[in-house]
Amino acid sequence: MPYNSEAKIATADALTLLLHNQHALAAAIEEVTKWLSENGVGSVAVNALAAMETLDTNAQAMTDAIMRLRQS
């Protein structure tokens, strides 16, 4: 059973790194969205906000999965 535990830890670690990347992408999109809004490209900004909502939803699901792996 130790191998299974090591695999879960490795999986949780990899998911954590992906989650950090997802947060970084969301921050970048937020900056671009702000710039777009300030420069009169509101329709594109709205699309960027929709993408951010998807990132947020998926980030929560990833966080939940990471927690389940780490607790098992």
C-alpha positions in Angstrom: 0.0 0.0 0.0 2.9 2.5 0.4 3.1 2.8 -3.4 -0.5 3.8 -3.6 0.1 6.5 -1.0 3.2 7.8 -2.9 1.1 7.9 -6.1 -1.6 9.9 -4.4 1.0 12.4 -3.0 2.6 12.7 -6.5 -0.8 13.3 -8.1 -1.8 15.9 -5.5 1.5 17.7 -5.9 1.1 17.7 -9.7 -2.5 19.0 -9.4 -1.3 21.7 -7.0 1.2 22.9 -9.5 -1.5 23.0 -12.2 -3.7 24.9 -9.8 -0.9 27.5 -9.2 -0.6 27.9 -13.0 -4.4 28.3 -13.3 -4.3 31.1 -10.7 -1.5 32.8 -12.6 -3.4 32.6 -15.8 -6.5 34.0 -14.1 -4.5 37.0 -12.8 -3.1 37.6 -16.3 -6.5 37.5 -17.8 -7.8 39.9 -15.2 -5.1 42.4 -16.0 -5.8 42.1 -19.7 -9.6 42.5 -19.0 -9.0 45.6 -17.0 -6.9 47.1 -19.9 -9.5 46.1 -22.5 -12.3 47.8 -20.4 -10.3 50.9 -20.0 -9.5 51.1 -23.7 -13.0 50.8 -25.0 -13.1 47.1 -25.9 -15.8 46.1 -23.5 -17.2 43.2 -25.6 -13.9 41.5 -25.5 -13.6 42.2 -21.8 -16.9 40.5 -21.2 -15.6 37.3 -23.0 -12.5 37.4 -20.9 -14.6 37.6 -17.7 -16.5 34.6 -18.8 -13.2 32.7 -19.2 -12.2 33.8 -15.7 -15.4 32.4 -14.3 -14.6 29.0 -15.9 -11.1 29.1 -14.4 -12.6 29.9 -11.0 -15.1 27.0 -11.2 -12.4 24.6 -12.3 -10.0 25.9 -9.7 -12.5 25.0 -6.9 -13.0 21.5 -8.3 -9.2 21.0 -8.5 -8.8 22.2 -4.9 -11.5 19.8 -3.8 -9.7 16.9 -5.6 -6.4 17.8 -4.1 -7.8 17.9 -0.6 -9.5 14.4 -1.1 -6.2 13.0 -2.3 -4.2 14.5 0.6 -6.7 13.2 3.1 -6.9 9.7 1.8 
